[in-house]
Amino acid sequence: MASVVIVGTQWGDEGKGKIVDLLTRSADYVVRFQGGNNAGHTLVVNKQQYIFHIIPSGILYEDKKCMIGNGVIIDPAILLEEIASLAEKGLPVTPERLMISENAHLIMEYHRRLDQAQEASLSKEKKIGTTGRGIGPCYVDKVGRTGIKIGDLLDEGSLREKLAASLDEKNFLLKQKYREEPVSFEVVLANMLAYAEKLAPFVGNVSVELDKARKRGENILFEGAQGTQLDIDHGTYPFVTSSNTVAGNACNGSGFGPTHIDSVIGILKAYTTRVGEGPFPTELHDQTGEALQRKGGEFGATTGRKRRCGWLDGVVATDAVRLNGLTGLAITKLDVLSGQSKIKMATSYQLGDRSLNAMPSNIRDAARVKPVYEELAGWQSEINEVTAYEDLPVEAKDYVKRIEDFTGVEAVIVSVGPDRDETLLLKDPFDR
Ligand code: IMP
């Protein structure tokens, strides 16, 4: 048995969905521990397309149990839509297969409205480029101790009380600060009570369930959302999401003890992308950037926005190794680099006359650093059909080797195309 955490090493969208899907085959439990429906990934299985925002994609496997930990924030309408859409495709989601932590907080209509109103009110330079899903305002309430937990749905008295207190402030902001329509207490309450009835059977103690699973010797996969540079503490603040995306939060966000984690796999896209605003040192504003965007199909899964693209950033990668304690790398989308005559990787940053080996915490500095590149030879042949690592072009293997040497972490998975089969599994993290 083993407990494995998967995290994004960059700014999200590293192709976690496919790797999670692959490793889920060896897992008994799949757990989400942070974020909300700002995340999203699409899987195509037997020609049927599934889009996941909240429920772990492990739900596609009948013998897996999916857990939504306390660190996740839940928009109940979206969660119920996701459950209904799976049922329509012949995959009924039952309480035996899905448990939601009673401590997970709810994204309310006013969180979404405030997220969008706040973003709209910011100047171009200050906009975060959020997904508009209410993520920031919901986590603000959680930390401010005025949030509403999913467990509160089961207690109408408590729900009424908390909602009234919260709406008092939120409607003040919506009306007075943003000149928007207020939110109706009666409408929100009625919606929440309707959701409560449907969600109640799924609510439970995820921490206790995971502890029992661990003691039975089951394999547990913790599925991170977003990426390390979007972490609220360690990322390019304030251009970040509002949760801790690093591996340590797999424990906080699910109620699982840190001494029980066996390995942490970082998903590293072979180049870099970012959606939304904020510093991106290796961003390319030229034809190479456009080529990566096109060939990589780089559009946000949640918002459909075009992703900004650039070369691999070794500084970002080493930040991720340190912050997550990575034990293995899953290198994704290597095929997108096929056809490039030269491939570049940033190995440090220059800031004035200083050389930096970590992302500076000062956001102005982060926006000013100049990447120092190392150049590697590219390869011309397409690699999607390669099924054994040895058969990759020598330049592609050299690139992987250089990433391993630079980060000091071995590659355990190399992905050479979007399909399930286009994956080279070099070492299964669940094999101990
Ligand atoms: P929020 O999480 O909606 O508050 O957005 C904050 C920042 O995180 C914005 O730059 C978003 O584009 C980015 N973000 C949030 N979720 C994801 C994701 O799943 N992938 C990539 N970027 C994300």
Residues whose N, C-alpha, C, O or C-beta is under 5 A from the ligand:
A	BS01	IMP	W11 G12 D13 N38 A39 G40 I128 G129 T130 T131 G132 R133 I135 G136 Q226 L230 V240 T241 S242 V275 G276 E277
